Amino acid sequence: MKKHHLNIIHINCRMLSKNKGKIWSFMKSLDTEIDIILLTEIGREGHRYITSVFPNYDYEINLPKNNSYGGVAIVAKIYHNNILSFS
């Protein structure tokens, strides 16, 4: 039987708009592909950068309403069989 692994990571962004380059570099430095990324403190403008920092991923997002910080996103790798896709 073939084993399947699900790679999940959590990143506290402390504003995705401010740290997108560091997060992108960190993701590129990993020696494995991540299936699901849990992001916290993405910031009010975080939705603008999700697709550029995480190409080939789909996402669900909840932005903060009362402050610049806060907000969360679940980002899932898009596979051809759509097992992890939100669509």
C-alpha positions as protocol buffer text, in pm:
chain_id: "A"
residue {
  index: 1
  type: MET
  ca { x: 0 y: 0 z: 0 }
}
residue {
  index: 2
  type: LYS
  ca { x: 132 y: 344 z: -92 }
}
residue {
  index: 3
  type: LYS
  ca { x: 185 y: 581 z: 200 }
}
residue {
  index: 4
  type: HIS
  ca { x: 60 y: 937 z: 172 }
}
residue {
  index: 5
  type: HIS
  ca { x: 205 y: 1222 z: 374 }
}
residue {
  index: 6
  type: LEU
  ca { x: 42 y: 1555 z: 444 }
}
residue {
  index: 7
  type: ASN
  ca { x: 290 y: 1835 z: 516 }
}
residue {
  index: 8
  type: ILE
  ca { x: 144 y: 2119 z: 723 }
}
residue {
  index: 9
  type: ILE
  ca { x: 317 y: 2432 z: 852 }
}
residue {
  index: 10
  type: HIS
  ca { x: 209 y: 2730 z: 1063 }
}
residue {
  index: 11
  type: ILE
  ca { x: 359 y: 3076 z: 1007 }
}
residue {
  index: 12
  type: ASN
  ca { x: 289 y: 3382 z: 1220 }
}
residue {
  index: 13
  type: CYS
  ca { x: 334 y: 3647 z: 949 }
}
residue {
  index: 14
  type: ARG
  ca { x: 334 y: 3959 z: 1167 }
}
residue {
  index: 15
  type: MET
  ca { x: 186 y: 4134 z: 861 }
}
residue {
  index: 16
  type: LEU
  ca { x: 222 y: 3955 z: 531 }
}
residue {
  index: 17
  type: SER
  ca { x: 266 y: 4287 z: 349 }
}
residue {
  index: 18
  type: LYS
  ca { x: 577 y: 4362 z: 556 }
}
residue {
  index: 19
  type: ASN
  ca { x: 731 y: 4011 z: 569 }
}
residue {
  index: 20
  type: LYS
  ca { x: 628 y: 3856 z: 236 }
}
residue {
  index: 21
  type: GLY
  ca { x: 987 y: 3841 z: 108 }
}
residue {
  index: 22
  type: LYS
  ca { x: 1113 y: 3664 z: 420 }
}
residue {
  index: 23
  type: ILE
  ca { x: 825 y: 3418 z: 412 }
}
residue {
  index: 24
  type: TRP
  ca { x: 874 y: 3347 z: 40 }
}
residue {
  index: 25
  type: SER
  ca { x: 1248 y: 3287 z: 99 }
}
residue {
  index: 26
  type: PHE
  ca { x: 1176 y: 3059 z: 393 }
}
residue {
  index: 27
  type: MET
  ca { x: 930 y: 2853 z: 190 }
}
residue {
  index: 28
  type: LYS
  ca { x: 1181 y: 2819 z: -96 }
}
residue {
  index: 29
  type: SER
  ca { x: 1450 y: 2703 z: 151 }
}
residue {
  index: 30
  type: LEU
  ca { x: 1246 y: 2402 z: 264 }
}
residue {
  index: 31
  type: ASP
  ca { x: 1346 y: 2068 z: 118 }
}
residue {
  index: 32
  type: THR
  ca { x: 988 y: 1946 z: 99 }
}
residue {
  index: 33
  type: GLU
  ca { x: 670 y: 2073 z: -58 }
}
residue {
  index: 34
  type: ILE
  ca { x: 409 y: 2195 z: 191 }
}
residue {
  index: 35
  type: ASP
  ca { x: 48 y: 2088 z: 135 }
}
residue {
  index: 36
  type: ILE
  ca { x: -127 y: 2314 z: 385 }
}
residue {
  index: 37
  type: ILE
  ca { x: -2 y: 2644 z: 527 }
}
residue {
  index: 38
  type: LEU
  ca { x: -173 y: 2802 z: 827 }
}
residue {
  index: 39
  type: LEU
  ca { x: -108 y: 3177 z: 842 }
}
residue {
  index: 40
  type: THR
  ca { x: -179 y: 3402 z: 1139 }
}
residue {
  index: 41
  type: GLU
  ca { x: -148 y: 3778 z: 1181 }
}
residue {
  index: 42
  type: ILE
  ca { x: -160 y: 3832 z: 804 }
}
residue {
  index: 43
  type: GLY
  ca { x: -278 y: 4190 z: 846 }
}
residue {
  index: 44
  type: ARG
  ca { x: -559 y: 4388 z: 686 }
}
residue {
  index: 45
  type: GLU
  ca { x: -384 y: 4395 z: 346 }
}
residue {
  index: 46
  type: GLY
  ca { x: -269 y: 4030 z: 357 }
}
residue {
  index: 47
  type: HIS
  ca { x: -514 y: 3915 z: 91 }
}
residue {
  index: 48
  type: ARG
  ca { x: -328 y: 4123 z: -170 }
}
residue {
  index: 49
  type: TYR
  ca { x: -11 y: 3912 z: -135 }
}
residue {
  index: 50
  type: ILE
  ca { x: -133 y: 3554 z: -87 }
}
residue {
  index: 51
  type: THR
  ca { x: -124 y: 3459 z: -456 }
}
residue {
  index: 52
  type: SER
  ca { x: 219 y: 3612 z: -518 }
}
residue {
  index: 53
  type: VAL
  ca { x: 381 y: 3454 z: -211 }
}
residue {
  index: 54
  type: PHE
  ca { x: 202 y: 3120 z: -255 }
}
residue {
  index: 55
  type: PRO
  ca { x: 152 y: 3052 z: -628 }
}
residue {
  index: 56
  type: ASN
  ca { x: -30 y: 2727 z: -711 }
}
residue {
  index: 57
  type: TYR
  ca { x: -215 y: 2739 z: -380 }
}
residue {
  index: 58
  type: ASP
  ca { x: -581 y: 2807 z: -306 }
}
residue {
  index: 59
  type: TYR
  ca { x: -686 y: 2985 z: 13 }
}
residue {
  index: 60
  type: GLU
  ca { x: -958 y: 3080 z: 256 }
}
residue {
  index: 61
  type: ILE
  ca { x: -904 y: 3403 z: 445 }
}
residue {
  index: 62
  type: ASN
  ca { x: -1050 y: 3594 z: 740 }
}
residue {
  index: 63
  type: LEU
  ca { x: -922 y: 3951 z: 757 }
}
residue {
  index: 64
  type: PRO
  ca { x: -913 y: 4164 z: 1074 }
}
residue {
  index: 65
  type: LYS
  ca { x: -1185 y: 4427 z: 1105 }
}
residue {
  index: 66
  type: ASN
  ca { x: -1065 y: 4651 z: 1387 }
}
residue {
  index: 67
  type: ASN
  ca { x: -687 y: 4664 z: 1357 }
}
residue {
  index: 68
  type: SER
  ca { x: -396 y: 4632 z: 1115 }
}
residue {
  index: 69
  type: TYR
  ca { x: -273 y: 4303 z: 1259 }
}
residue {
  index: 70
  type: GLY
  ca { x: -472 y: 3988 z: 1308 }
}
residue {
  index: 71
  type: GLY
  ca { x: -637 y: 3790 z: 1036 }
}
residue {
  index: 72
  type: VAL
  ca { x: -584 y: 3428 z: 937 }
}
residue {
  index: 73
  type: ALA
  ca { x: -560 y: 3225 z: 620 }
}
residue {
  index: 74
  type: ILE
  ca { x: -557 y: 2856 z: 533 }
}
residue {
  index: 75
  type: VAL
  ca { x: -356 y: 2803 z: 217 }
}
residue {
  index: 76
  type: ALA
  ca { x: -374 y: 2464 z: 40 }
}
residue {
  index: 77
  type: LYS
  ca { x: -166 y: 2331 z: -248 }
}
residue {
  index: 78
  type: ILE
  ca { x: -370 y: 2295 z: -568 }
}
residue {
  index: 79
  type: TYR
  ca { x: -353 y: 1941 z: -703 }
}
residue {
  index: 80
  type: HIS
  ca { x: -505 y: 1816 z: -1025 }
}
residue {
  index: 81
  type: ASN
  ca { x: -739 y: 1587 z: -833 }
}
residue {
  index: 82
  type: ASN
  ca { x: -855 y: 1882 z: -614 }
}
residue {
  index: 83
  type: ILE
  ca { x: -824 y: 1679 z: -292 }
}
residue {
  index: 84
  type: LEU
  ca { x: -684 y: 1975 z: -99 }
}
residue {
  index: 85
  type: SER
  ca { x: -837 y: 2257 z: -303 }
}
residue {
  index: 86
  type: PHE
  ca { x: -1106 y: 2482 z: -156 }
}
residue {
  index: 87
  type: SER
  ca { x: -1284 y: 2511 z: -492 }
}
